[in-house]
Amino acid sequence: MKWTKDYSDGTQADQTTSGYLGGIATAIGNALKTAYIKLAGYVKVDYRPAIATATNSYALQVRSVSGITSGLHQGIDSETHLGATGTGTIRGVQGVAVVDATFTATNTTLIGTYGQARADGTVAGASFLTGLYGLIEASAAITATHVTSCWLDSHQAEAVTGAHDLLYMTNNGAAQMDQAIHLYGGDKITALINLDTCSGMVADTAETGGSSKKIKILIDGVTYYLNAYTG
């Protein structure tokens, strides 16, 4: 069955199906790419052929262009609510990258969730350009073990040949970076670090001898140094 819909902008949307949206032609919307399509219910995109192929670079692609001069535009808006009392866990967005069994990944990179920000135009004023943002929004009073804007975790059980880290930061750009970490506490952070069960890195005695290095830090714009000793 083939049907055609006329839009107010003068364009048409053609759809050929075999009783469902998966026939010969699968173009839904108008030529100006301004159509609004609402799906009531849940949608599953399953692009997993029986034999893996290299014919496509994505299972689902979302591209958008915003003409707003203020306010917020969202490329993907995902909001997940917990609607029951219990011990259930919800995830607003889940990204998982897996090397399947029997296959070997060599000189490759696996990223569960990837965030990128890029300025092809001009970014000016008091702007932020950040690849990844974690926010605990203002909430009701919370009783919990931890409330944290970023949780880094590892379940690796086997030995790792190479560096094994919880946080790996690099500066691969040509520009000189001012600092690796910028912390704005708003005078409402009690301690810089809480070391819990860290006997592998914390000893009972202080080192003051051997060769020494100083680590530059800034406190309220003033340069200070942390001393480090070999022994």
Legacy VTK file of the C-alpha trace (Angstrom):
# vtk DataFile Version 3.0
C-alpha trace
ASCII
DATASET POLYDATA
POINTS 231 float
0.000 0.000 0.000
1.287 3.463 -0.888
0.001 6.695 0.551
0.998 10.343 0.139
0.464 13.176 2.614
0.443 16.831 1.551
1.950 19.356 3.967
1.241 23.056 4.271
4.747 23.859 3.024
3.884 22.347 -0.341
5.924 19.177 0.103
4.736 15.599 0.254
5.636 12.540 2.271
5.433 9.186 0.527
5.234 5.890 2.382
5.238 2.439 0.888
4.599 -0.382 3.304
3.769 -4.030 3.447
1.264 -3.533 6.207
3.838 -1.913 8.546
6.524 0.786 8.498
9.295 -1.375 7.108
8.517 -1.751 3.448
10.407 -0.664 0.346
10.377 3.092 1.091
10.735 4.227 4.698
10.811 8.031 4.400
8.498 9.570 6.979
8.094 13.343 7.041
8.380 16.228 4.628
11.198 17.308 2.361
11.990 20.370 4.495
12.685 18.087 7.475
10.283 20.008 9.688
7.632 17.317 10.200
6.551 16.455 13.724
5.941 12.772 14.382
4.707 11.545 17.735
4.939 7.913 18.752
2.771 6.939 21.713
4.300 3.897 23.356
7.795 2.471 23.316
10.108 2.016 20.347
12.922 -0.489 20.003
15.665 -0.134 17.401
17.279 -3.531 16.879
20.118 -3.400 14.359
21.852 -6.687 15.056
22.047 -8.860 11.948
22.811 -12.539 12.441
26.198 -11.950 10.848
27.894 -8.652 11.703
28.466 -6.380 8.716
30.236 -3.080 8.127
27.478 -1.559 6.008
26.392 1.052 8.521
28.068 3.245 11.139
25.094 3.597 13.497
21.857 1.968 14.577
20.096 5.250 15.368
21.164 8.700 14.197
19.778 11.987 15.499
20.703 15.270 13.829
19.158 18.634 14.657
19.758 22.305 13.904
18.498 24.999 16.265
17.707 28.561 15.313
17.124 29.796 18.847
19.067 32.827 20.072
18.342 32.142 23.744
16.906 29.359 25.831
17.631 25.650 25.423
17.640 23.253 22.485
18.166 19.549 23.135
19.456 17.140 20.542
18.104 14.215 22.548
15.789 14.706 25.503
15.666 11.667 27.757
13.764 11.787 31.034
13.127 8.653 33.056
10.855 8.641 36.115
10.587 6.130 38.918
6.879 5.603 39.433
6.919 2.977 42.179
8.238 2.606 45.719
10.900 -0.052 46.143
14.519 -0.882 45.397
14.391 -0.481 41.629
17.202 1.265 39.729
16.609 3.618 36.817
19.062 5.014 34.286
18.239 8.105 32.269
20.691 7.142 29.516
22.681 3.918 29.299
25.660 3.487 27.026
27.431 0.133 26.837
30.304 -0.819 24.550
31.160 -4.527 24.386
33.705 -6.666 22.576
31.805 -9.871 21.901
33.267 -13.193 22.923
35.673 -14.863 20.456
36.602 -11.484 18.937
39.774 -9.468 19.531
39.986 -5.675 19.568
43.527 -4.460 18.879
44.688 -0.836 19.053
41.086 0.254 19.447
39.031 2.339 21.869
35.823 1.263 23.571
33.721 4.074 25.041
30.489 3.378 26.868
29.226 6.959 26.689
30.889 9.688 24.648
30.332 13.425 25.051
31.824 16.045 22.745
31.448 19.785 22.398
32.935 21.674 19.445
32.988 25.322 18.414
33.117 25.661 14.624
31.916 29.229 15.083
32.746 31.786 17.762
32.266 31.226 21.491
32.484 34.469 23.458
31.580 36.042 26.758
31.021 34.062 29.952
30.453 30.821 28.078
31.170 27.200 28.920
32.352 24.602 26.416
32.212 21.200 28.086
32.135 17.697 26.702
30.396 16.096 29.663
28.243 17.534 32.439
26.967 15.740 35.534
24.371 17.474 37.695
22.565 16.647 40.911
19.564 18.936 40.629
18.066 20.637 43.689
15.999 17.930 45.341
14.017 17.184 48.460
15.918 16.133 51.588
17.873 12.955 50.811
19.004 10.117 53.051
21.655 8.165 51.166
25.153 6.778 51.439
26.457 9.095 48.731
25.051 11.867 46.584
27.610 12.578 43.869
27.720 14.387 40.541
30.198 11.906 39.092
30.738 8.253 40.025
33.751 6.440 38.598
33.660 2.697 39.204
35.554 -0.395 38.080
34.482 -4.030 38.334
37.639 -5.361 36.686
38.636 -8.615 38.418
41.525 -9.866 36.267
45.029 -8.423 36.012
45.468 -5.509 33.626
48.633 -5.232 31.532
49.157 -1.491 31.225
47.998 1.440 33.329
44.775 0.821 35.243
43.104 4.037 36.384
39.831 5.407 37.657
40.497 8.807 36.091
42.644 9.438 33.025
43.081 13.020 31.823
45.037 14.119 28.767
45.777 17.378 27.008
46.285 16.520 23.351
45.662 20.051 22.110
48.292 22.579 21.107
47.048 25.248 23.520
48.659 25.644 26.939
46.164 24.597 29.607
45.880 26.652 32.801
45.123 23.772 35.153
44.113 20.131 35.103
41.357 20.675 37.692
39.378 23.789 38.546
37.370 23.542 41.742
34.828 26.191 42.669
33.570 25.418 46.135
31.516 28.500 46.887
32.986 28.301 50.421
30.735 25.291 51.033
33.143 22.326 50.717
34.676 21.065 53.961
37.579 18.956 52.666
39.434 18.559 49.388
39.651 14.748 49.516
38.256 12.013 51.738
40.544 8.981 51.633
38.630 5.893 52.783
40.289 2.450 53.026
43.368 3.591 51.102
46.227 1.881 52.967
47.891 1.124 49.651
48.545 4.830 49.127
48.508 6.207 52.691
51.347 5.454 55.137
51.652 6.304 58.845
54.895 8.257 58.441
55.749 11.370 56.481
58.566 11.610 53.941
60.855 14.614 54.199
64.113 13.381 52.709
65.562 12.373 49.383
64.997 14.347 46.234
62.019 16.659 46.256
59.555 18.180 43.822
56.994 20.901 44.233
53.521 20.789 42.733
52.041 24.120 41.754
48.493 24.942 42.877
46.413 28.099 42.893
44.323 29.131 45.893
42.065 32.106 45.225
44.374 33.134 42.414
47.563 32.942 44.531
50.289 30.424 43.664
51.255 27.873 46.325
53.254 24.658 46.214
52.810 21.151 47.582
56.094 19.448 48.411
56.721 15.831 47.402
59.668 13.725 48.594
61.115 10.445 47.361
61.953 9.234 50.880
LINES 1 232
231 0 1 2 3 4 5 6 7 8 9 10 11 12 13 14 15 16 17 18 19 20 21 22 23 24 25 26 27 28 29 30 31 32 33 34 35 36 37 38 39 40 41 42 43 44 45 46 47 48 49 50 51 52 53 54 55 56 57 58 59 60 61 62 63 64 65 66 67 68 69 70 71 72 73 74 75 76 77 78 79 80 81 82 83 84 85 86 87 88 89 90 91 92 93 94 95 96 97 98 99 100 101 102 103 104 105 106 107 108 109 110 111 112 113 114 115 116 117 118 119 120 121 122 123 124 125 126 127 128 129 130 131 132 133 134 135 136 137 138 139 140 141 142 143 144 145 146 147 148 149 150 151 152 153 154 155 156 157 158 159 160 161 162 163 164 165 166 167 168 169 170 171 172 173 174 175 176 177 178 179 180 181 182 183 184 185 186 187 188 189 190 191 192 193 194 195 196 197 198 199 200 201 202 203 204 205 206 207 208 209 210 211 212 213 214 215 216 217 218 219 220 221 222 223 224 225 226 227 228 229 230
